[in-house]
Structures are given as C-alpha cells and as structure tokens.
Amino acid sequence: MAASDLTIAVGDIHGQLPKLLKLWSNLEKSLGPAFNTATVIFLGDYNDRGPQVGGVLDWLIFLDKRYPKQKHVFLAGNHDFSFAAFLGVLPPPPAGFSYKSTWEGLAAREPQRVEKEGWWDGEGVEEVHLQGRRWAGTPKNKTNAKRGMSYMGSIYDSAPTFKSYGVEHGDRKGLIAAVPEMHKEFLRNLLWVYEQPGPSTGEYTKIIAVHAGLEASTTAPIEKQIELLKARDVRVERVEALSGRDNVLQNPKELAEAGVLLISGHHGWLDVRVNRMIIDECGGFEDKPLAAVVLPSRQVIRDTDVVAESQHPTSNVGNAQI
C-alpha cells in the first residue's frame, strides 16, 4: 500500500473533546509514521450534546498547523448546518433570497409542528433558516421519545453549544457576539460532500463521503445529487444528504456496482460493509465510544482502545493549543 493511500474517517464528535484527543492519540500510536501523511475525513456534527464545542472547533481549526503533511477534510453535518444557520453564516444564498421562504410554507402546512418543536422566534427571525429556528427552539414535550431521554434544550440538543460559549439557550444576539470569527469561518466553509480516488491496491474505485448519505430511491440521479451538494444550495428546507435517515442508509445501486465506497456518520451506530460505511458509534453521548475507520484496511479504532506506544512516536497531541 502506498503511504498516500492511508485514509481515516472520523465519526461525529459532538463537543466531546477528551474523546477526540484520546482517539487521535490512539490513531497516532496505532499507525506510526504513516499517520503524518494520511488523509483525515471528519464526517461532521462537531457541536451539540457534548460540553466542549468551542474547544473541539479550536482543535480542528489548528490541526493543519500541527500536522501540515496531513490532508484534513471537514464535512458539514446537520447539526453544523443548523448552528451556522442560527449564527447567519451559512454559505451565501442568491441575491434577494429570504430565509423566511424555507419555513413559512411548512409553518402554514403543519402549524402543530411549530408548537411541537418549539421553533425559535426572536429578533431577526426572518433572517434565520428553518433549521436554525429548529436548532435553537424549545420543544413543547421535553422528552425525546425516540431516545428515552430529555432533550438538551432543543430537538437538536443545542443547549450545550450555547453553554460552551457562555450564552443562555436561545440568545441569538449573545451567541453571535460570543462565537469567535474563526469558528464562524470554519462553519461557513464546511464541505457538503467529498470525493477521492480509491487506493492503488484496488479495494474500491472511489470514496464518496457525506454526512448522512445519498438517496438511493429518488428521481434525482447521483450526479445531480452530488452537483447540488458541491453547490451548497441553502434554499431548501432540508438537505437530505445531511439530515436524511432511512432514505440514505444504502449505497445507491449504481455506485455499488461501480465499486464506489460511500461513507457517512449521522446515524448513531457503526456499520462497516463492503461498499457502505456508517461511522457514528458515539453520537455525542458520554457513555459511547468515538470511533474512526482506517482505510483501506477497514481497521476500527476507538477512543476507548488501550493502545501501546508506537515504536515510532510522532505525537503532537500533548502540545495541542486548545
């Protein structure tokens, strides 16, 4: 295997900085010198649920300086999209477009949903995308029946993000002032999809990485889906490739037949198949491990692993300025 073939896909971090640092250390110890030139794909969802959102973003932003020979790919997750939407730092829409159009139709069709999800409604609401309103809202029922636990502030579990920046939940003006400009730029510049050629050893022809997945049962051809993701079009109510569930679990048939490996996070479990990988074992919860998959070997490495020191230590983790 050529050194340039080494790729690492890291699951959803969700503000869990200690888990991220431990996982990074384990990757470094396990992979030795090859780690220094790896491509590292972060699959999105850096905020919410965990307590150290600001620390996670700081650490990721300065990664290029600590590991200059690595390639770092930062994908947007649905939580990152919604955080950016509330801050007003989504990729810019076309001139004259109003974010009000992303939610006024849904609000008219399903008024009960507005109350149920408790959409945020404050000063400047017409400047906020639908997902930003949902992200910062306060649901009527505080219990997440699907998970059997209480929501952390909103249906996105965004309260820890507000707290990480020292701001009360729902305080948009305060959060905009508190979030550093470099964090806003990081969120604004996140990719919605990433593609790279397969390894020289031929295990797969290409990697496509996207936070939730691509739609297998849809009238939109795969090429069109990817084109729209590359364009980062914020005019839609919901980006299925970032937020979808059942409709994005499978690798579309045409990609599987072409030997393409589709990688995502988002779904709350780990599933390593021949042509489809879901890497989100942690989901931002303290009692679950943060996992990464090393390619093309498909080795799974977790923050909870006990890994002996490498014979070729290259660690910069201890010197990380966070």
SESETI-634571 format. One line per field, with one value per residue: x, y, z of N, C-alpha, C in turn; residue in three letters. Coordinates in pm, whole numbers, padded with zeros to 5 digits. Example, Ala and Ser with C-alpha at 12.3 -4.5 7.8 and 13.67 -1.06 7.14 Angstrom:
<vexkols>
neast: 01319,01285 .
nnorth: -00569,-00225 .
nup: 00780,00708 .
caeast: 01230,01367 .
canorth: -00450,-00106 .
caup: 00780,00714 .
ceast: 01320,01290 .
cnorth: -00330,00003 .
cup: 00780,00787 .
rest: Ala,Ser .
</vexkols>
This chain:
<vexkols>
neast: 00084,00059,00191,00033,-00219,-00343,-00623,-00836,-01142,-01337,-01580,-01888,-01833,-01942,-01887,-01731,-01451,-01236,-01270,-01213,-00940,-00824,-00891,-00747,-00486,-00472,-00499,-00265,-00067,-00126,-00085,00163,00444,00315,00079,00126,00103,-00148,-00482,-00741,-01071,-01325,-01645,-01849,-02090,-01992,-02071,-02310,-02473,-02227,-01999,-01792,-01781,-01672,-01400,-01353,-01386,-01177,-00957,-00978,-00954,-00688,-00551,-00421,-00186,-00051,-00023,00103,00152,-00053,-00375,-00669,-01012,-01313,-01635,-01974,-02224,-02572,-02618,-02414,-02480,-02720,-02645,-02476,-02673,-02830,-02648,-02618,-02430,-02428,-02334,-02345,-02669,-02846,-02873,-03131,-03274,-03477,-03456,-03687,-03853,-03783,-03916,-04180,-04375,-04386,-04462,-04719,-04841,-04813,-04891,-04903,-04663,-04479,-04534,-04496,-04222,-04119,-04013,-03757,-03818,-03745,-03588,-03499,-03584,-03667,-03434,-03332,-03267,-03488,-03381,-03213,-03395,-03528,-03313,-03245,-03471,-03736,-03875,-04218,-04280,-04057,-03927,-03739,-03876,-03784,-03522,-03556,-03494,-03433,-03458,-03177,-03222,-03313,-03467,-03244,-03059,-02912,-02844,-02597,-02414,-02469,-02406,-02136,-02025,-02082,-02339,-02689,-02940,-03095,-03036,-02974,-02844,-02649,-02506,-02405,-02229,-02054,-01934,-01626,-01473,-01317,-01432,-01682,-01604,-01499,-01734,-01879,-01731,-01743,-01746,-02001,-01996,-01751,-01507,-01274,-01015,-00995,-00778,-00442,-00428,-00673,-00914,-01152,-01308,-01347,-01390,-01677,-01776,-02015,-02229,-02481,-02561,-02638,-02929,-03090,-03332,-03478,-03578,-03377,-03075,-02758,-02536,-02653,-02737,-02487,-02380,-02550,-02486,-02219,-02256,-02367,-02632,-02844,-03112,-03309,-03555,-03457,-03162,-03122,-02902,-02752,-02924,-03102,-03260,-03377,-03386,-03131,-02962,-02860,-02611,-02642,-02744,-02608,-02365,-02258,-02229,-02031,-01817,-01779,-01714,-01923,-01932,-02046,-02150,-02363,-02587,-02583,-02466,-02224,-02128,-01973,-01944,-01894,-01926,-02040,-02023,-02106,-02024,-02057,-02047,-02051,-02225,-02225,-02267,-02180,-02137,-02068,-01835,-01606,-01542,-01321,-01251,-01000,-00868,-00723,-00760,-00975,-00972,-01095,-01074,-01095,-01170,-01170,-00998,-00713,-00400,-00071,00234,00360,00631,00745,00708,00507,00366,00176,-00023,-00016,00087,-00109,-00271,-00539 .
nnorth: -00121,00218,00504,00729,00627,00595,00656,00811,00797,00984,00964,01128,01399,01587,01785,01647,01673,01549,01279,01299,01379,01155,00953,01048,01026,00747,00670,00775,00635,00376,00378,00482,00635,00667,00790,01061,01154,01100,01115,01270,01241,01417,01354,01530,01709,01857,02003,02048,01846,01733,01884,02060,02230,02465,02416,02186,02290,02479,02303,02154,02355,02438,02219,02183,02328,02182,01934,01944,01790,01619,01570,01739,01699,01853,01788,01905,01851,01787,01913,02105,02258,02366,02509,02698,02818,02948,03131,03286,03233,03063,02926,03182,03275,03315,03652,03848,03639,03515,03380,03329,03200,02934,02833,02934,02810,02546,02602,02697,02472,02277,02375,02273,02152,02354,02442,02200,02140,02375,02610,02854,03198,03501,03828,03925,03696,03648,03635,03390,03058,02774,02541,02656,02784,02562,02443,02613,02622,02551,02264,02157,01919,01793,01551,01326,01091,00893,00842,00805,00991,01319,01612,01818,02113,02179,02019,01952,01918,02143,02304,02255,02366,02644,02686,02621,02846,03029,03140,03199,02958,02998,03266,03458,03696,03718,03481,03513,03722,03596,03374,03304,03466,03295,03049,03087,03117,02864,02705,02819,02739,02463,02153,01991,01752,01506,01374,01120,00943,00580,00345,00247,-00024,-00121,-00188,-00046,00179,00449,00695,00833,01073,01185,01350,01222,01052,00934,00957,00665,00585,00778,01036,01194,01180,01033,01189,01441,01483,01501,01720,01925,01919,01997,02256,02365,02459,02657,02704,02520,02351,02137,01952,01656,01483,01554,01531,01317,00995,00688,00687,00722,00523,00307,00221,00373,00179,00210,00322,00126,-00083,00024,00004,00196,00336,00440,00666,00768,00952,01026,00843,00712,00465,00201,00066,-00134,-00210,-00372,-00183,00035,00248,00339,00559,00634,00582,00702,00932,01158,01104,01050,00793,00632,00508,00706,00662,00572,00481,00315,00329,00169,-00063,-00105,-00107,-00059,00195,00316,00566,00446,00234,00050,00129,00047,00238,00365,00234,00428,00709,00993,01192,01490,01559,01617,01869,02027,02331,02443 .
nup: 00000,-00089,00083,00051,00023,00268,00453,00688,00847,01054,01305,01422,01637,01822,02032,02216,02340,02504,02425,02153,02158,02278,02094,01873,01966,01992,01725,01622,01765,01678,01401,01343,01165,00915,00972,00972,00711,00628,00485,00646,00712,00847,00954,01017,01231,01477,01690,01968,02221,02350,02597,02521,02286,02171,02226,02072,01810,01805,01824,01587,01394,01417,01336,01089,01122,01316,01202,00930,00700,00665,00506,00562,00582,00623,00678,00657,00899,00983,01227,01234,01009,01103,01332,01208,01054,01247,01343,01122,00922,00705,00380,00132,00007,-00312,-00443,-00306,-00199,00064,00386,00513,00338,00362,00575,00597,00436,00536,00797,00753,00645,00845,01121,01379,01412,01447,01705,01846,01805,01889,01757,01734,01792,01761,01773,01449,01320,01057,00920,00958,00872,00834,00967,01153,01321,01427,01553,01767,01919,02164,02255,02297,02433,02653,02645,02459,02286,02116,02195,02463,02660,02800,02597,02521,02563,02289,01999,01862,02059,02147,02365,02513,02333,02333,02604,02604,02492,02682,02690,02727,02648,02336,02302,02056,01970,02170,02127,01867,01916,02091,01967,01822,01536,01380,01426,01311,01043,00996,01014,00803,00581,00557,00381,00184,00059,-00028,-00245,-00341,-00521,-00529,-00348,-00444,-00431,-00505,-00364,-00370,-00601,-00567,-00309,-00165,00053,00280,00510,00602,00394,00056,-00150,-00238,-00346,-00542,-00770,-00850,-01017,-00917,-00991,-01013,-00749,-00620,-00751,-00660,-00389,-00394,-00477,-00253,-00186,-00014,-00014,00028,00237,00384,00379,00242,00222,00438,00652,00624,00694,00687,00408,00315,00391,00241,-00007,-00315,-00597,-00846,-00768,-00599,-00782,-00939,-00778,-00583,-00265,-00018,00244,00564,00859,01128,01190,01435,01490,01425,01120,00907,00592,00268,00057,00184,00458,00784,01025,01326,01610,01855,01869,02021,02287,02624,02726,02514,02268,02072,01737,01465,01126,00955,00635,00346,00502,00673,00945,01271,01505,01833,02085,02330,02316,02430,02360,02287,02311,02007,01811,01672,01771,01707,01817,01855,02013,02288,02284,02187,02132,02281 .
caeast: 00000,00131,00163,-00073,-00349,-00397,-00733,-00901,-01273,-01368,-01723,-01944,-01762,-02045,-01840,-01662,-01308,-01148,-01279,-01141,-00797,-00783,-00897,-00635,-00366,-00475,-00470,-00122,00010,-00153,-00046,00304,00481,00220,-00026,00161,00070,-00281,-00599,-00835,-01204,-01416,-01775,-01947,-02151,-01888,-02135,-02429,-02468,-02106,-01984,-01675,-01796,-01569,-01270,-01344,-01364,-01039,-00862,-00986,-00907,-00541,-00494,-00329,-00056,00016,00003,00100,00164,-00181,-00485,-00785,-01139,-01416,-01769,-02085,-02334,-02695,-02603,-02328,-02563,-02821,-02568,-02438,-02795,-02871,-02548,-02620,-02304,-02436,-02288,-02440,-02773,-02854,-02923,-03276,-03337,-03511,-03464,-03826,-03915,-03752,-04004,-04318,-04463,-04401,-04539,-04858,-04892,-04810,-04876,-04882,-04521,-04409,-04552,-04437,-04076,-04084,-03919,-03709,-03891,-03694,-03547,-03426,-03626,-03678,-03300,-03286,-03313,-03572,-03306,-03164,-03508,-03549,-03193,-03241,-03602,-03766,-03990,-04329,-04254,-03913,-03872,-03713,-03932,-03701,-03404,-03592,-03422,-03474,-03384,-03084,-03259,-03393,-03468,-03106,-02972,-02818,-02812,-02455,-02338,-02484,-02332,-01993,-01983,-02121,-02459,-02815,-03005,-03187,-02990,-02905,-02753,-02536,-02425,-02332,-02118,-01961,-01863,-01514,-01484,-01257,-01531,-01783,-01546,-01492,-01869,-01918,-01653,-01753,-01791,-02120,-01961,-01609,-01475,-01133,-00993,-00967,-00637,-00367,-00450,-00795,-01027,-01269,-01267,-01360,-01462,-01764,-01808,-02119,-02265,-02586,-02562,-02704,-03060,-03091,-03464,-03515,-03573,-03255,-02957,-02648,-02454,-02725,-02729,-02352,-02367,-02620,-02409,-02100,-02301,-02407,-02752,-02909,-03250,-03403,-03595,-03379,-03065,-03137,-02770,-02701,-03024,-03189,-03248,-03393,-03369,-02989,-02883,-02797,-02533,-02717,-02703,-02510,-02236,-02211,-02186,-01909,-01711,-01762,-01737,-01995,-01905,-02116,-02169,-02502,-02697,-02578,-02410,-02110,-02163,-01864,-01975,-01801,-01935,-02111,-01978,-02166,-01926,-02110,-02073,-02063,-02345,-02212,-02305,-02064,-02117,-02041,-01701,-01585,-01473,-01270,-01218,-00878,-00881,-00819,-00759,-01104,-00947,-01172,-01000,-01184,-01105,-01164,-00896,-00585,-00301,00067,00308,00419,00777,00785,00617,00501,00252,00169,-00147,00014,00122,-00220,-00314,-00684 .
canorth: 00000,00344,00586,00825,00559,00589,00749,00788,00860,01005,00981,01252,01434,01646,01855,01556,01698,01444,01160,01329,01376,01017,00883,01094,00963,00605,00661,00806,00522,00256,00389,00518,00747,00685,00879,01201,01191,01045,01199,01251,01293,01433,01333,01632,01717,01894,02073,01993,01730,01734,02012,02141,02259,02563,02350,02098,02371,02529,02195,02120,02468,02446,02089,02199,02377,02078,01819,02009,01696,01552,01639,01738,01724,01880,01785,01960,01767,01862,01999,02217,02340,02437,02605,02805,02889,03037,03239,03365,03216,02962,02976,03287,03240,03413,03785,03862,03524,03532,03254,03310,03106,02796,02785,02984,02711,02436,02653,02706,02336,02199,02468,02199,02117,02472,02436,02077,02152,02498,02687,02982,03312,03620,03938,03881,03561,03636,03615,03259,02939,02683,02452,02738,02803,02434,02417,02696,02630,02482,02178,02153,01800,01795,01416,01266,00956,00801,00806,00779,01085,01458,01696,01915,02247,02178,01888,01929,01911,02254,02380,02252,02457,02776,02688,02620,02984,03114,03213,03132,02892,03079,03405,03468,03811,03684,03375,03573,03800,03512,03277,03370,03474,03179,02942,03116,03086,02718,02657,02868,02676,02318,02086,01907,01621,01495,01258,01097,00814,00464,00319,00178,-00168,-00155,-00236,00027,00270,00587,00724,00949,01094,01284,01329,01122,00956,00975,00894,00556,00580,00915,01066,01271,01096,01054,01302,01563,01499,01546,01856,02016,01924,02078,02394,02407,02540,02670,02749,02411,02336,02032,01887,01514,01419,01588,01507,01203,00876,00561,00701,00738,00419,00216,00277,00360,00063,00244,00343,-00005,-00160,00086,-00016,00317,00323,00555,00678,00874,00940,01070,00753,00665,00331,00167,-00037,-00138,-00305,-00369,-00058,00136,00258,00438,00570,00725,00497,00785,01015,01268,01063,01025,00650,00559,00541,00777,00567,00606,00366,00335,00271,00067,-00184,-00112,-00121,00031,00242,00392,00639,00358,00130,00063,00113,00065,00342,00325,00229,00550,00812,01118,01263,01632,01580,01679,02009,02095,02456,02448 .
caup: 00000,-00091,00201,00019,00027,00403,00478,00817,00856,01196,01328,01478,01761,01909,02152,02310,02319,02558,02340,02029,02184,02304,01966,01790,02022,01957,01582,01603,01816,01600,01261,01330,01077,00804,01020,00944,00574,00599,00462,00757,00679,00961,00891,01054,01364,01573,01803,02037,02312,02433,02666,02482,02144,02133,02230,01955,01691,01814,01797,01445,01314,01421,01301,00975,01170,01394,01114,00798,00588,00651,00440,00650,00514,00722,00621,00736,00943,01002,01346,01195,00921,01181,01413,01116,01015,01356,01351,00999,00850,00601,00250,00091,-00092,-00422,-00407,-00297,-00134,00205,00460,00553,00244,00398,00683,00601,00377,00632,00912,00712,00624,00968,01234,01503,01421,01500,01851,01898,01803,01959,01675,01787,01737,01828,01686,01331,01282,00912,00867,01005,00800,00911,01057,01263,01413,01496,01634,01889,01980,02289,02225,02394,02513,02679,02637,02329,02298,02038,02273,02600,02746,02780,02503,02579,02517,02167,01934,01818,02177,02126,02487,02546,02245,02393,02730,02574,02463,02794,02650,02758,02534,02259,02293,01927,01971,02256,02066,01754,01972,02166,01882,01754,01390,01314,01434,01209,00913,00987,00984,00671,00475,00559,00259,00198,00003,-00062,-00328,-00371,-00588,-00446,-00324,-00550,-00415,-00577,-00284,-00417,-00708,-00523,-00184,-00154,00194,00303,00650,00625,00285,-00068,-00167,-00334,-00409,-00574,-00913,-00876,-01040,-00823,-01037,-00979,-00604,-00585,-00805,-00568,-00264,-00419,-00487,-00118,-00205,00118,-00032,00057,00377,00449,00291,00275,00235,00571,00757,00597,00778,00616,00263,00278,00457,00146,-00116,-00439,-00676,-00949,-00703,-00554,-00899,-00989,-00679,-00502,-00122,00037,00388,00635,01004,01145,01223,01573,01504,01340,01023,00809,00486,00154,-00018,00262,00597,00872,01133,01428,01726,01974,01864,02115,02421,02710,02754,02391,02217,01946,01651,01333,01044,00876,00502,00300,00584,00744,01088,01355,01622,01921,02195,02446,02298,02501,02254,02333,02242,01880,01804,01601,01821,01630,01874,01887,02088,02416,02264,02121,02196,02271 .
ceast: 00087,00093,00048,-00211,-00416,-00501,-00799,-01033,-01315,-01516,-01760,-01887,-01855,-01989,-01767,-01510,-01218,-01152,-01201,-00990,-00746,-00787,-00779,-00504,-00359,-00447,-00321,-00034,-00006,-00090,00098,00327,00383,00106,-00001,00124,-00068,-00378,-00699,-00966,-01288,-01558,-01885,-02006,-02044,-01949,-02253,-02396,-02346,-02078,-01876,-01674,-01689,-01430,-01248,-01314,-01224,-00939,-00861,-00927,-00755,-00473,-00394,-00191,00020,00054,00002,00108,00038,-00274,-00606,-00909,-01246,-01552,-01870,-02182,-02460,-02690,-02518,-02404,-02657,-02758,-02531,-02560,-02838,-02776,-02554,-02494,-02309,-02370,-02390,-02541,-02771,-02909,-03076,-03347,-03361,-03521,-03605,-03894,-03884,-03846,-04148,-04415,-04491,-04484,-04687,-04921,-04907,-04792,-04851,-04735,-04440,-04415,-04482,-04285,-04027,-03985,-03884,-03780,-03848,-03659,-03463,-03468,-03632,-03542,-03249,-03349,-03396,-03492,-03242,-03272,-03532,-03434,-03197,-03374,-03613,-03890,-04093,-04311,-04103,-03848,-03857,-03755,-03846,-03581,-03435,-03518,-03468,-03392,-03291,-03115,-03351,-03393,-03331,-03009,-02866,-02778,-02664,-02369,-02348,-02399,-02182,-01939,-02029,-02246,-02583,-02877,-03105,-03145,-02908,-02804,-02629,-02446,-02344,-02212,-02012,-01880,-01751,-01530,-01424,-01349,-01640,-01730,-01535,-01628,-01912,-01852,-01662,-01804,-01917,-02097,-01814,-01588,-01323,-01120,-00967,-00818,-00571,-00388,-00584,-00911,-01159,-01219,-01263,-01421,-01552,-01803,-01908,-02183,-02368,-02589,-02625,-02834,-03055,-03223,-03513,-03509,-03447,-03137,-02845,-02564,-02520,-02721,-02593,-02328,-02431,-02545,-02283,-02136,-02341,-02526,-02834,-03057,-03354,-03438,-03499,-03287,-03064,-03003,-02705,-02795,-03106,-03164,-03262,-03360,-03223,-02901,-02805,-02707,-02615,-02657,-02594,-02371,-02176,-02157,-02057,-01793,-01682,-01796,-01802,-01980,-01988,-02102,-02319,-02598,-02691,-02532,-02292,-02149,-02059,-01893,-01879,-01806,-02012,-02061,-02054,-02080,-01975,-02146,-02102,-02194,-02342,-02244,-02184,-02035,-02088,-01906,-01706,-01496,-01424,-01243,-01099,-00895,-00746,-00829,-00892,-01086,-01028,-01089,-01093,-01105,-01088,-01060,-00775,-00476,-00163,00133,00369,00571,00833,00696,00624,00404,00276,00049,-00121,00047,00008,-00261,-00464,-00739 .
cnorth: 00125,00427,00681,00762,00565,00699,00710,00865,00864,01035,01110,01279,01499,01702,01770,01566,01592,01316,01181,01321,01234,00935,00920,01032,00815,00582,00679,00690,00399,00260,00431,00631,00772,00779,01023,01246,01139,01156,01168,01321,01298,01442,01428,01613,01737,01954,01994,01867,01732,01874,02105,02170,02357,02503,02258,02179,02431,02423,02160,02231,02473,02315,02099,02244,02269,01958,01867,01914,01611,01635,01626,01780,01740,01889,01851,01850,01851,01953,02122,02313,02427,02541,02725,02887,02988,03156,03331,03352,03096,03015,03075,03240,03341,03546,03786,03745,03552,03397,03226,03206,02961,02743,02831,02884,02596,02479,02662,02568,02258,02291,02396,02164,02233,02470,02315,02089,02281,02584,02820,03096,03437,03727,03885,03746,03544,03616,03473,03147,02851,02600,02529,02763,02676,02408,02491,02702,02556,02396,02177,02034,01788,01658,01371,01120,00854,00752,00773,00867,01227,01525,01789,02052,02247,02038,01853,01911,02021,02329,02373,02343,02599,02787,02692,02759,03082,03195,03131,03073,02986,03224,03422,03581,03780,03580,03429,03651,03711,03418,03348,03367,03351,03058,02962,03083,02936,02662,02697,02788,02524,02264,02006,01769,01624,01366,01245,00960,00703,00439,00244,00028,-00214,-00206,-00169,00133,00416,00590,00844,00959,01209,01252,01219,01015,01015,00897,00787,00550,00723,00934,01143,01177,01129,01175,01436,01588,01556,01689,01957,02029,02008,02227,02452,02504,02542,02708,02641,02408,02243,01968,01739,01445,01449,01542,01381,01085,00749,00572,00714,00627,00331,00292,00263,00254,00096,00270,00211,-00086,-00104,00073,00105,00287,00451,00554,00791,00853,00943,00972,00691,00522,00314,00051,-00033,-00249,-00287,-00234,00052,00132,00369,00443,00677,00646,00580,00864,01131,01232,01012,00877,00566,00601,00623,00691,00632,00476,00403,00260,00270,-00057,-00210,-00138,-00016,00066,00334,00467,00550,00247,00157,00028,00139,00176,00287,00319,00353,00664,00940,01217,01411,01662,01654,01826,02089,02219,02468,02550 .
cup: 00000,00031,00176,00021,00163,00424,00608,00817,01003,01213,01397,01617,01864,02040,02253,02289,02380,02474,02211,02050,02208,02176,01879,01837,01984,01809,01557,01649,01728,01461,01240,01232,00964,00842,00978,00805,00532,00556,00573,00721,00806,00905,00937,01192,01472,01699,01858,02117,02403,02488,02612,02332,02097,02130,02113,01830,01691,01771,01648,01358,01308,01382,01187,01020,01246,01308,00968,00679,00570,00562,00529,00574,00622,00653,00715,00773,00958,01124,01313,01104,01004,01274,01326,01074,01122,01368,01229,00917,00754,00474,00195,-00012,-00207,-00374,-00408,-00231,00013,00272,00510,00464,00276,00506,00675,00540,00472,00751,00878,00696,00753,01090,01366,01522,01480,01652,01910,01909,01869,01883,01741,01716,01812,01726,01570,01279,01131,00845,00893,00923,00893,01010,01172,01366,01494,01594,01768,01963,02112,02268,02336,02488,02531,02665,02492,02336,02225,02117,02418,02699,02715,02671,02580,02516,02398,02109,01876,01935,02173,02252,02524,02457,02298,02519,02707,02546,02571,02769,02688,02632,02468,02241,02164,01924,02053,02193,01948,01805,02035,02079,01807,01602,01323,01323,01329,01070,00891,00947,00843,00559,00471,00425,00286,00141,-00033,-00140,-00340,-00438,-00487,-00434,-00441,-00546,-00471,-00497,-00323,-00516,-00664,-00384,-00209,-00007,00206,00437,00673,00517,00160,-00083,-00276,-00411,-00431,-00724,-00949,-00899,-00941,-00862,-01001,-00829,-00563,-00633,-00710,-00435,-00281,-00427,-00352,-00124,-00077,00106,00001,00205,00452,00345,00327,00297,00370,00682,00740,00688,00692,00468,00219,00337,00360,00049,-00244,-00531,-00777,-00892,-00658,-00671,-00959,-00891,-00593,-00357,-00071,00189,00446,00786,01029,01213,01362,01591,01410,01250,00911,00709,00369,00084,00054,00405,00667,00998,01232,01552,01850,01976,01961,02258,02500,02726,02629,02333,02088,01858,01522,01259,00956,00743,00430,00388,00653,00893,01165,01478,01701,02026,02317,02433,02386,02401,02310,02253,02114,01892,01736,01645,01740,01692,01895,01974,02217,02404,02201,02201,02176,02371 .
rest: Met,Ala,Ala,Ser,Asp,Leu,Thr,Ile,Ala,Val,Gly,Asp,Ile,His,Gly,Gln,Leu,Pro,Lys,Leu,Leu,Lys,Leu,Trp,Ser,Asn,Leu,Glu,Lys,Ser,Leu,Gly,Pro,Ala,Phe,Asn,Thr,Ala,Thr,Val,Ile,Phe,Leu,Gly,Asp,Tyr,Asn,Asp,Arg,Gly,Pro,Gln,Val,Gly,Gly,Val,Leu,Asp,Trp,Leu,Ile,Phe,Leu,Asp,Lys,Arg,Tyr,Pro,Lys,Gln,Lys,His,Val,Phe,Leu,Ala,Gly,Asn,His,Asp,Phe,Ser,Phe,Ala,Ala,Phe,Leu,Gly,Val,Leu,Pro,Pro,Pro,Pro,Ala,Gly,Phe,Ser,Tyr,Lys,Ser,Thr,Trp,Glu,Gly,Leu,Ala,Ala,Arg,Glu,Pro,Gln,Arg,Val,Glu,Lys,Glu,Gly,Trp,Trp,Asp,Gly,Glu,Gly,Val,Glu,Glu,Val,His,Leu,Gln,Gly,Arg,Arg,Trp,Ala,Gly,Thr,Pro,Lys,Asn,Lys,Thr,Asn,Ala,Lys,Arg,Gly,Met,Ser,Tyr,Met,Gly,Ser,Ile,Tyr,Asp,Ser,Ala,Pro,Thr,Phe,Lys,Ser,Tyr,Gly,Val,Glu,His,Gly,Asp,Arg,Lys,Gly,Leu,Ile,Ala,Ala,Val,Pro,Glu,Met,His,Lys,Glu,Phe,Leu,Arg,Asn,Leu,Leu,Trp,Val,Tyr,Glu,Gln,Pro,Gly,Pro,Ser,Thr,Gly,Glu,Tyr,Thr,Lys,Ile,Ile,Ala,Val,His,Ala,Gly,Leu,Glu,Ala,Ser,Thr,Thr,Ala,Pro,Ile,Glu,Lys,Gln,Ile,Glu,Leu,Leu,Lys,Ala,Arg,Asp,Val,Arg,Val,Glu,Arg,Val,Glu,Ala,Leu,Ser,Gly,Arg,Asp,Asn,Val,Leu,Gln,Asn,Pro,Lys,Glu,Leu,Ala,Glu,Ala,Gly,Val,Leu,Leu,Ile,Ser,Gly,His,His,Gly,Trp,Leu,Asp,Val,Arg,Val,Asn,Arg,Met,Ile,Ile,Asp,Glu,Cys,Gly,Gly,Phe,Glu,Asp,Lys,Pro,Leu,Ala,Ala,Val,Val,Leu,Pro,Ser,Arg,Gln,Val,Ile,Arg,Asp,Thr,Asp,Val,Val,Ala,Glu,Ser,Gln,His,Pro,Thr,Ser,Asn,Val,Gly,Asn,Ala,Gln,Ile .
</vexkols>
